[in-house]
Amino acid sequence: MDNNVALDAFAALSQATRLDVFRLLIKVGEAGMTAGDISAALEVRQNTMSANLGVLARAGLIRSEREGRSIRYFADVEGTRDLLSFLMEDCCGGHPELCQPLVKTSVRND
């Protein structure tokens, strides 16, 4: 991942609704959610949600699959892993394994 791709991802997450969508999709995991369900859960109008989903998809943070007439969205695990790897690449003087305790303790429940 290069700086521009990382900046696109951070720009996508820098808006409250998009951050909420991303966190919700991370939380629901492999089940994913339809756009309508995401809109309802976050109380956001569907046309607004559609634009936000597009930004997250272009940033490589979510992916989608068509299910008949609806589209199901999922957190893009590979894109998220790439972003986290980019952040941790130079961690701890080139020894990213030293950062594992930091990563483990930063996980919290909402």
Secondary structure, DSSP 8 states (H G I E B T S, - for coil): --HHHHHHHHHHHTSHHHHHHHHHHHHHGGG-EEHHHHHHHHT--HHHHHHHHHHHHHTTSEEEEEETTEEEEEE-HHHHHHHHHHHHTTGGGG-GGGGHHHHHHH----
